[in-house]
Amino acid sequence: MSRFLDLMEPITKYLPEIPKPIRKLSLREKVLWTGIVLAIYLVMAQIPLFGVPFTSSGIGETYYVYRVIFASKKGTLMDLGIGPIVTAGLIMQILAGSKLLNVDMSKPGDRGLFTGTQKIMAIVMTLFEGMAFLLGGSYGSPSLIVSVLIIAQLLVVGLLVLLMDELVQKGWGLGSGVSLFILAGVAQTIMWSIFSPIGPMPDGNSLGAIIAFFQTLFSGKPILTAFSRYPYPDMTGLIAMIAVFLVAVYMEGMKIEIPVAYAKYGGMRAKIPLKLMYVSNIPIILASALFANFDFLGQFLWKSFNSLNTNAWMNWFVMYNSNSTLEPGCALYYLQAPNSISTTLKDPLHAVVYVLILVGFSVVFAKLWVEVAGMSAKAQADQLVNAGMQIPGFRRSPAIIEQILNRYIPALTLISGILIGLLAGIADMLGAIGTGIGILLSVGIIYQYYQILAKEQLAEQYPGLGRFLGQE
């Protein structure tokens, strides 16, 4: 497999690429570029796909949870959202983490080939997911010409999303385009689910949880009806969202601090923080991408080969009923979030199995990500030594620092993988507005942007600190 990246090299040369800025941009310029990228995303999320009857994605839509996480909008140019990019990253990380793909991320050449190959994989996944949606009936029954136009639109937009993400990451903006789009998508969903005046819904109230609460209050109906109105947003979901948000913020601030000293600067002391949520939200993104692609594959296989549920071999993987919902007992049923307390109480086994599977995949991807992203004890020890640091009282040796870090990093990797999976799963069981995964991603992204802005402001005020802040 070591030749695989080399085979991709001729193709990567023809891919469009965003160059790095030739000068250091100010914080104001970076905020401007970030705002432009966000505005383009929001506009594309409102433009319907040509040839497709526009229907807005609703709370009860099949892929609603995945659309929240992957910043997609049904029937628009952003119909696939960042799903292909995340899926491509998932595949590449698994290949690299399992050593099926021989890549040395410390070498700029390998790193560039890896990024280029991931871009090719994202384009391929855009084509694959677009075809799956088309053949699965998501766009109705368009003619051949319209079908080609739909796929062409999705490919062009997919490439544009890739370039916007690259533009932000290469120093023109702040953070990453993927994070920006996820945050925008989750924020839109939460605000709409809380304050939407659209209605009346079947219960006689508006869609928004708070508006429905006051309508229930003023109408004299039992107040408890505002706390249980599945599949529409309710006060239980709002309270669950706030609780999960606060818990996630609290956990983001918990950390272990490792004392270090700068050998080149007279032993100046500092502390390296190791967060409780060491792997951040990456494992839950990768797990969600995996679940989403299983769901897409299941819908395609069912509609194409088993629409009457007569294939016993396929029924163990996927079965749908006349209401287009998954039948209990098939594998995909247990990969689907419960989404409300009432659903959880109806089938508690489903909820427990879902949470256990989510936690299991979260832990697996946490371990893979730590190895691939250079966050292992060995990689961190090498980085500290190369930066001229050492742990006070110990020799400046990578092996010794690695031994000390091994007391914390493997445990933090396991604990953070379990916590992120548990919190997301429990939030889904309570029907949290914005979904459990969406809330956790939002907290992590907001915290990330807070750190980025603080670092940028500090670097502008004290340019001499740029080296310590990891800026060029």
C-alpha positions as CSV (number, residue, x, y, z in Angstrom):
1,M,0.0,0.0,0.0
2,S,3.0,2.3,0.3
3,R,2.8,2.8,-3.6
4,F,-0.9,3.9,-3.3
5,L,0.0,7.5,-2.4
6,D,2.7,7.6,-5.1
7,L,0.0,6.4,-7.6
8,M,-2.2,9.3,-6.5
9,E,0.6,11.9,-7.0
10,P,0.0,12.6,-10.7
11,I,-3.7,13.1,-10.1
12,T,-3.2,15.5,-7.1
13,K,-1.2,17.8,-9.4
14,Y,-4.3,18.6,-11.4
15,L,-6.5,19.3,-8.4
16,P,-7.3,23.0,-7.7
17,E,-5.5,24.2,-4.6
18,I,-5.7,27.3,-2.5
19,P,-2.3,28.9,-1.9
20,K,-1.1,30.1,1.4
21,P,-1.2,33.9,2.0
22,I,2.1,35.5,0.9
23,R,2.0,37.7,4.0
24,K,0.7,37.3,7.6
25,L,-2.9,38.4,7.7
26,S,-4.3,40.5,10.5
27,L,-7.0,39.2,12.7
28,R,-9.5,41.6,11.0
29,E,-8.7,40.2,7.6
30,K,-9.0,36.6,8.8
31,V,-12.4,37.3,10.4
32,L,-13.4,38.9,7.0
33,W,-12.4,35.8,5.0
34,T,-14.1,33.6,7.5
35,G,-17.3,35.6,7.2
36,I,-17.2,35.4,3.4
37,V,-16.8,31.6,3.5
38,L,-19.7,31.4,6.0
39,A,-21.9,33.7,3.9
40,I,-21.3,31.5,0.8
41,Y,-22.2,28.4,2.7
42,L,-25.5,30.0,4.0
43,V,-26.4,31.2,0.5
44,M,-25.8,27.7,-1.0
45,A,-27.9,26.2,1.8
46,Q,-30.9,28.2,0.5
47,I,-30.5,27.6,-3.3
48,P,-32.6,24.6,-4.5
49,L,-30.9,22.0,-6.7
50,F,-32.0,22.5,-10.3
51,G,-34.4,19.8,-11.4
52,V,-35.4,18.8,-7.9
53,P,-38.8,19.8,-6.3
54,F,-37.8,21.7,-3.2
55,T,-39.0,20.3,0.1
56,S,-37.4,21.6,3.3
57,S,-35.9,19.1,5.7
58,G,-38.2,18.6,8.7
59,I,-37.8,17.2,12.2
60,G,-39.1,13.8,11.2
61,E,-37.1,13.5,8.0
62,T,-35.1,10.3,7.6
63,Y,-31.7,11.8,7.6
64,Y,-32.5,14.7,10.0
65,V,-29.9,13.8,12.6
66,Y,-27.2,13.4,10.0
67,R,-28.2,16.7,8.3
68,V,-27.7,18.5,11.6
69,I,-24.2,17.0,12.1
70,F,-23.0,17.3,8.5
71,A,-24.4,20.9,7.9
72,S,-26.6,19.7,5.0
73,K,-29.9,21.1,3.8
74,K,-32.4,18.8,2.0
75,G,-33.0,19.7,-1.7
76,T,-30.5,22.5,-1.8
77,L,-27.0,22.8,-3.2
78,M,-25.7,21.8,0.3
79,D,-27.8,18.6,0.1
80,L,-24.7,16.5,0.9
81,G,-23.1,19.1,3.3
82,I,-19.7,18.1,4.6
83,G,-20.6,14.4,4.6
84,P,-18.2,13.5,1.7
85,I,-15.3,15.4,3.4
86,V,-15.9,13.7,6.7
87,T,-16.3,10.3,5.2
88,A,-13.1,10.7,3.1
89,G,-11.3,11.7,6.3
90,L,-12.8,8.7,8.1
91,I,-11.6,6.3,5.4
92,M,-8.1,7.8,5.2
93,Q,-7.7,7.8,9.0
94,I,-8.7,4.2,9.3
95,L,-6.3,3.2,6.5
96,A,-3.4,5.2,8.1
97,G,-4.2,4.1,11.6
98,S,-4.4,0.4,10.7
99,K,-1.1,0.7,8.8
100,L,-2.8,-0.4,5.6
101,L,-1.6,2.9,4.2
102,N,2.1,3.5,4.8
103,V,2.5,7.2,5.5
104,D,4.9,9.2,7.6
105,M,3.1,12.4,8.7
106,S,6.4,13.9,9.9
107,K,7.6,14.1,6.3
108,P,6.1,17.1,4.3
109,G,6.0,15.1,1.1
110,D,4.0,12.3,2.6
111,R,1.8,14.8,4.4
112,G,1.1,16.6,1.1
113,L,0.3,13.4,-0.7
114,F,-2.0,12.3,2.1
115,T,-3.9,15.6,2.0
116,G,-4.2,15.4,-1.8
117,T,-5.4,11.8,-1.7
118,Q,-7.9,12.7,0.9
119,K,-9.2,15.4,-1.4
120,I,-9.5,12.9,-4.3
121,M,-11.4,10.6,-1.9
122,A,-13.8,13.4,-0.9
123,I,-14.6,14.0,-4.6
124,V,-15.2,10.2,-5.1
125,M,-17.4,10.1,-2.0
126,T,-19.4,13.1,-3.3
127,L,-20.1,11.2,-6.5
128,F,-20.9,8.0,-4.5
129,E,-23.3,9.7,-2.0
130,G,-24.9,11.7,-4.8
131,M,-25.6,8.5,-6.8
132,A,-26.8,6.7,-3.6
133,F,-29.3,9.6,-3.0
134,L,-30.4,9.6,-6.6
135,L,-30.9,5.8,-6.9
136,G,-32.5,5.7,-3.5
137,G,-35.3,8.0,-4.6
138,S,-34.4,11.1,-2.6
139,Y,-34.8,13.3,-5.8
140,G,-37.9,11.6,-7.1
141,S,-37.7,10.0,-10.5
142,P,-35.9,12.5,-12.7
143,S,-35.0,11.9,-16.4
144,L,-31.5,10.9,-17.4
145,I,-30.5,14.5,-18.3
146,V,-31.8,15.9,-15.1
147,S,-30.0,13.1,-13.1
148,V,-26.7,14.1,-14.8
149,L,-27.3,17.7,-14.0
150,I,-28.1,16.9,-10.3
151,I,-24.8,14.9,-10.0
152,A,-22.9,17.7,-11.7
153,Q,-24.3,20.3,-9.3
154,L,-23.4,18.1,-6.3
155,L,-19.8,17.6,-7.6
156,V,-19.2,21.3,-8.3
157,V,-20.6,22.3,-4.9
158,G,-18.6,19.5,-3.2
159,L,-15.4,20.8,-4.8
160,L,-16.3,24.3,-3.7
161,V,-16.8,23.2,-0.1
162,L,-13.4,21.5,-0.2
163,L,-11.7,24.7,-1.4
164,M,-13.5,26.8,1.1
165,D,-12.4,24.5,3.9
166,E,-8.8,24.6,2.5
167,L,-8.9,28.4,2.3
168,V,-9.8,28.7,6.0
169,Q,-7.3,26.1,7.1
170,K,-4.4,27.6,5.1
171,G,-4.3,30.8,7.1
172,W,-6.8,33.0,5.2
173,G,-9.5,32.4,7.9
174,L,-9.9,31.1,11.5
175,G,-10.2,27.4,12.4
176,S,-11.5,25.2,9.6
177,G,-14.3,25.4,7.1
178,V,-15.8,22.1,8.3
179,S,-16.0,23.3,11.9
180,L,-17.5,26.6,10.7
181,F,-20.2,24.8,8.7
182,I,-21.1,22.4,11.5
183,L,-21.5,25.2,14.0
184,A,-23.6,27.2,11.6
185,G,-25.8,24.2,10.8
186,V,-26.3,23.3,14.5
187,A,-27.0,26.9,15.5
188,Q,-29.6,27.3,12.8
189,T,-31.3,24.1,13.8
190,I,-31.4,25.0,17.5
191,M,-32.7,28.5,16.9
192,W,-35.4,27.2,14.5
193,S,-36.4,24.4,16.8
194,I,-36.8,26.8,19.8
195,F,-38.3,29.9,18.2
196,S,-40.0,28.8,14.9
197,P,-43.5,30.3,14.6
198,I,-44.4,27.8,11.8
199,G,-47.6,25.9,12.5
200,P,-50.0,24.8,13.6
201,M,-48.5,21.3,14.1
202,P,-50.8,18.3,14.7
203,D,-50.9,19.2,18.4
204,G,-52.3,22.7,17.5
205,N,-49.2,24.6,18.5
206,S,-46.2,26.1,16.6
207,L,-43.0,24.2,15.8
208,G,-40.8,26.1,18.2
209,A,-40.5,24.6,21.7
210,I,-40.7,27.9,23.6
211,I,-43.5,29.3,21.5
212,A,-45.4,26.0,21.8
213,F,-44.9,26.2,25.6
214,F,-46.5,29.6,25.9
215,Q,-49.3,28.6,23.5
216,T,-50.0,25.6,25.8
217,L,-49.8,27.8,28.9
218,F,-52.3,30.4,27.6
219,S,-54.7,27.9,26.0
220,G,-55.3,26.1,29.3
221,K,-54.1,22.8,28.1
222,P,-52.2,20.5,30.5
223,I,-48.7,22.0,30.8
224,L,-47.1,18.5,30.5
225,T,-48.1,18.3,26.9
226,A,-45.5,21.0,26.1
227,F,-42.8,18.7,27.6
228,S,-43.7,15.7,25.4
229,R,-44.7,16.4,21.8
230,Y,-42.5,14.0,19.8
231,P,-41.4,14.3,17.0
232,Y,-41.6,18.0,17.4
233,P,-39.3,20.1,19.7
234,D,-40.5,20.3,23.3
235,M,-39.4,21.7,26.6
236,T,-37.8,18.4,27.6
237,G,-35.5,18.6,24.6
238,L,-34.7,22.3,25.4
239,I,-33.8,21.5,29.1
240,A,-31.8,18.5,27.9
241,M,-29.9,20.7,25.4
242,I,-29.0,23.3,28.1
243,A,-27.9,20.5,30.5
244,V,-25.7,18.8,28.0
245,F,-24.3,22.1,26.9
246,L,-23.3,23.0,30.5
247,V,-21.8,19.6,31.2
248,A,-19.8,19.7,27.9
249,V,-18.5,23.2,28.7
250,Y,-17.5,22.0,32.2
251,M,-15.7,19.0,30.8
252,E,-13.9,21.1,28.2
253,G,-12.3,23.1,31.0
254,M,-11.1,20.1,33.0
255,K,-7.4,19.3,32.4
256,I,-4.2,17.9,33.8
257,E,-1.2,20.2,33.7
258,I,2.3,18.8,33.1
259,P,5.2,21.1,34.2
260,V,7.9,21.7,31.6
261,A,11.0,23.9,31.4
262,Y,12.6,25.6,28.4
263,A,16.3,24.5,28.4
264,K,17.3,27.3,26.0
265,Y,15.8,30.1,28.1
266,G,17.4,29.5,31.5
267,G,15.0,26.9,32.6
268,M,11.9,29.1,32.3
269,R,8.9,27.2,33.6
270,A,5.6,26.6,31.9
271,K,2.7,24.0,32.0
272,I,1.4,21.8,29.2
273,P,-2.3,21.2,29.6
274,L,-3.7,17.7,28.8
275,K,-7.5,18.1,28.6
276,L,-9.9,15.6,30.0
277,M,-11.6,15.6,26.5
278,Y,-8.2,14.8,25.0
279,V,-9.5,13.7,21.6
280,S,-12.0,16.5,21.4
281,N,-15.1,15.7,19.2
282,I,-13.2,13.9,16.4
283,P,-14.3,10.4,17.4
284,I,-18.0,11.3,17.5
285,I,-17.7,12.9,14.1
286,L,-16.1,9.8,12.6
287,A,-18.6,7.5,14.3
288,S,-21.5,9.6,13.0
289,A,-20.0,9.5,9.5
290,L,-19.8,5.7,9.7
291,F,-23.4,5.4,11.0
292,A,-24.6,7.8,8.2
293,N,-22.9,5.8,5.5
294,F,-24.3,2.6,6.8
295,D,-27.8,4.2,6.7
296,F,-27.3,5.4,3.2
297,L,-26.1,2.0,2.1
298,G,-29.0,0.3,3.9
299,Q,-31.6,2.5,2.2
300,F,-30.0,1.9,-1.2
301,L,-29.9,-1.9,-0.7
302,W,-33.4,-2.1,0.6
303,K,-35.0,-0.1,-2.1
304,S,-33.0,-1.9,-4.8
305,F,-33.1,-5.5,-3.7
306,N,-35.4,-6.0,-0.7
307,S,-38.3,-3.5,-0.7
308,L,-40.7,-6.3,0.3
309,N,-38.5,-7.6,3.1
310,T,-38.4,-11.1,1.6
311,N,-34.6,-11.5,1.5
312,A,-33.8,-13.3,4.8
313,W,-30.1,-12.6,4.3
314,M,-30.6,-8.9,3.9
315,N,-33.3,-8.6,6.6
316,W,-30.7,-9.0,9.4
317,F,-29.0,-5.8,8.1
318,V,-31.9,-3.6,7.0
319,M,-35.7,-3.7,7.0
320,Y,-38.2,-0.9,6.6
321,N,-41.9,-0.9,7.3
322,S,-44.7,0.9,5.3
323,N,-44.0,4.1,7.2
324,S,-40.4,4.2,6.0
325,T,-39.0,3.6,9.4
326,L,-36.6,0.9,10.4
327,E,-38.0,-2.4,11.7
328,P,-36.8,-3.5,15.2
329,G,-34.4,-6.4,15.0
330,C,-32.2,-5.4,12.0
331,A,-28.7,-4.1,12.6
332,L,-29.4,-0.6,11.3
333,Y,-32.2,-0.1,13.8
334,Y,-29.7,-0.2,16.6
335,L,-27.5,2.4,14.9
336,Q,-30.3,4.9,14.9
337,A,-30.7,7.4,17.8
338,P,-33.9,7.0,19.9
339,N,-34.5,10.8,19.7
340,S,-36.9,11.2,22.6
341,I,-37.8,9.9,26.1
342,S,-41.1,8.4,24.8
343,T,-39.1,6.4,22.1
344,T,-36.6,5.3,24.7
345,L,-39.3,4.1,27.1
346,K,-41.1,2.2,24.3
347,D,-37.9,0.2,23.5
348,P,-35.2,0.6,26.2
349,L,-33.2,-2.2,24.7
350,H,-32.8,-0.2,21.5
351,A,-31.6,2.9,23.5
352,V,-29.1,0.9,25.6
353,V,-27.6,-1.0,22.6
354,Y,-27.4,2.3,20.6
355,V,-25.5,4.0,23.4
356,L,-23.1,1.0,23.9
357,I,-22.4,0.9,20.1
358,L,-21.8,4.6,20.0
359,V,-19.4,4.5,23.0
360,G,-17.6,1.5,21.5
361,F,-17.0,3.2,18.2
362,S,-16.1,6.5,19.9
363,V,-13.4,4.7,21.9
364,V,-12.0,2.9,18.8
365,F,-11.8,6.1,16.8
366,A,-10.3,8.0,19.8
367,K,-7.4,5.5,19.9
368,L,-7.0,5.6,16.1
369,W,-7.1,9.4,16.0
370,V,-4.5,9.7,18.8
371,E,-2.1,7.6,16.7
372,V,-2.8,9.2,13.4
373,A,-2.9,12.9,14.5
374,G,0.5,12.7,16.4
375,M,-1.2,12.9,19.8
376,S,0.3,9.7,21.3
377,A,2.8,9.9,24.2
378,K,5.7,9.1,21.8
379,A,4.8,11.8,19.3
380,Q,4.2,14.4,22.1
381,A,7.5,13.5,23.7
382,D,9.3,14.0,20.4
383,Q,7.6,17.4,19.9
384,L,8.6,18.6,23.4
385,V,12.2,17.6,23.0
386,N,12.4,19.2,19.5
387,A,10.9,22.4,21.0
388,G,13.7,22.5,23.5
389,M,11.6,21.5,26.5
390,Q,12.0,19.0,29.3
391,I,10.2,18.0,32.5
392,P,11.9,19.4,35.6
393,G,13.8,16.8,37.5
394,F,14.2,14.5,34.5
395,R,16.8,14.2,31.7
396,R,15.9,15.7,28.4
397,S,15.2,12.4,26.8
398,P,12.2,11.5,24.5
399,A,12.0,8.0,26.2
400,I,11.8,9.4,29.7
401,I,9.2,12.1,28.7
402,E,7.2,9.4,26.8
403,Q,7.2,7.2,29.9
404,I,5.8,10.1,32.0
405,L,3.2,11.0,29.4
406,N,2.1,7.4,29.2
407,R,0.8,7.7,32.7
408,Y,-1.9,10.1,31.4
409,I,-2.5,10.0,27.6
410,P,-3.7,6.4,27.2
411,A,-6.1,6.9,30.1
412,L,-7.3,10.3,28.9
413,T,-7.9,8.8,25.4
414,L,-10.0,6.0,26.8
415,I,-12.0,8.3,29.2
416,S,-12.6,11.0,26.7
417,G,-13.8,8.5,24.1
418,I,-16.2,7.0,26.7
419,L,-17.5,10.3,28.0
420,I,-18.1,11.8,24.5
421,G,-20.0,8.7,23.4
422,L,-22.1,8.5,26.7
423,L,-23.0,12.2,26.7
424,A,-24.0,12.2,23.0
425,G,-26.0,9.0,23.5
426,I,-27.8,10.1,26.7
427,A,-28.7,13.5,25.0
428,D,-30.2,11.7,22.1
429,M,-32.3,9.5,24.5
430,L,-33.6,12.6,26.1
431,G,-34.4,14.2,22.7
432,A,-32.1,17.1,23.2
433,I,-32.7,19.9,20.6
434,G,-29.9,20.0,18.1
435,T,-29.1,16.3,18.8
436,G,-26.5,15.2,21.4
437,I,-23.7,15.0,18.8
438,G,-24.6,18.4,17.4
439,I,-24.4,20.1,20.9
440,L,-21.1,18.5,21.7
441,L,-19.6,19.5,18.4
442,S,-20.9,23.1,18.9
443,V,-19.3,23.3,22.3
444,G,-16.0,22.0,21.1
445,I,-16.0,24.3,18.1
446,I,-16.9,27.4,20.1
447,Y,-14.2,26.5,22.6
448,Q,-11.7,26.1,19.7
449,Y,-12.6,29.5,18.2
450,Y,-12.3,31.1,21.7
451,Q,-8.7,29.7,21.9
452,I,-7.9,30.7,18.3
453,L,-9.2,34.3,18.8
454,A,-7.3,34.6,22.1
455,K,-4.1,33.4,20.5
456,E,-4.5,35.7,17.5
457,Q,-5.1,38.8,19.7
458,L,-2.2,38.0,21.9
459,A,0.1,37.5,18.9
460,E,-1.0,40.9,17.5
461,Q,-0.3,42.7,20.7
462,Y,3.0,40.9,21.4
463,P,4.5,39.8,18.1
464,G,7.5,38.3,19.9
465,L,5.3,35.6,21.4
466,G,4.4,34.2,17.9
467,R,7.1,31.5,18.2
468,F,5.7,30.2,21.5
469,L,2.1,30.4,20.1
470,G,3.0,28.2,17.1
471,Q,2.6,31.0,14.6
472,E,4.9,31.8,11.7
